[in-house]
């Protein structure tokens, strides 16, 4: 009986192809929109998480000034850090494996007839470990170079390409502003990262003492990078760091911190949560079109009943039960919505795949949303 009903439903759908197509179009759009939005949202979340993690894993950043909404610090008059603060953290912070000072400034790098505006960082070898940098060619700074502030530098791959092209930059002299330094290493490319897609490879790293003597002209340390030991809770580590720094900066119990600690994990979690919320919101909006498509099928079936009053009367007259007539129209509706769901799945996956290639984000297949969208359409 059910098989015959299905054949009658397919025959009726085939007899009104244009109307059937327009009827399922709403379901197709709804299913495709839901699937595409969720997959793109998941891909964006994965992309942002991976992008931010390029800045450094398991990393804390200690900066002077109070934390303000968004990012950065408020209060330009906050007392800067010194190398003594770095040494104390190395000795007393039990949850920290690496402590690395760094200061940064803009500068123009010149070699032969080529020049390039870039960023110069004053730090030590701990900077490469905390930021997950790999020396592709050459070496890190020696202890003697760090302690004496010798004029040596390690450059990013962008600097290498801009100034040296295919030439080997090792042991060459590069002019940074008004002084020259010897290139002793080249960093492996990490590409762009961060919220604005900044080029991580566009940098020059020099010993912190050289930076203080040649660039800043003082002994201040702008920021301190810290790498957590394995298995350490970041909140516990931040409390320990805050306790040490409050003692160092002579802050009484009723005084607010004039420094703040940023956790890369917190930033990743916040951005992931935000993008997931937006994904669910967009998916919900797309689901409205799926609901509208279902209402469209309902309206068409009601019209179909009105148009086929004579057919229904004949079937009832020759012995068909009311439930048989009802079953026929329900099967037609389910077949239409199922076709719409299948076509919508194909179209949604294809659209999502093309969009991920266009926007250069990973394609994150979500089987659950595909099943939910299809079952909802049915």
Secondary structure, DSSP 8 states (H G I E B T S, - for coil): -HHHHHHHHHHHHHHTHHHHHHHHHHHHHHHHHHHHHHHHHHHHHHHHHHHHHTT-SSEEEEEESEE-SSSSEE-TTS--B-HHHHHHHHHH-TTEEEEEEEEEEEEEEEETTEEEEEEEEEE-THHHHHTT--EEEE----HHHHHHT-SEEEE-HHHIIIIITTS--TT-EEEETTEEEEEEEEE----EETTTTEETTSEEEEEHHHHIIIIISS--B-EEEEEE-TT--HHHHHHHHHHHHHHHTT--TTS--SEEEEEHHHHHHHHHHHHHHHHHHHHHHHHHHHHHHHHHHHHHHHHHHHHTHHHHHHHHHTT--HHHHHHHHHHHHHHHHHHHHHHHHHHHHHHHHHHHHHHT------HHHHHHHHHHH-
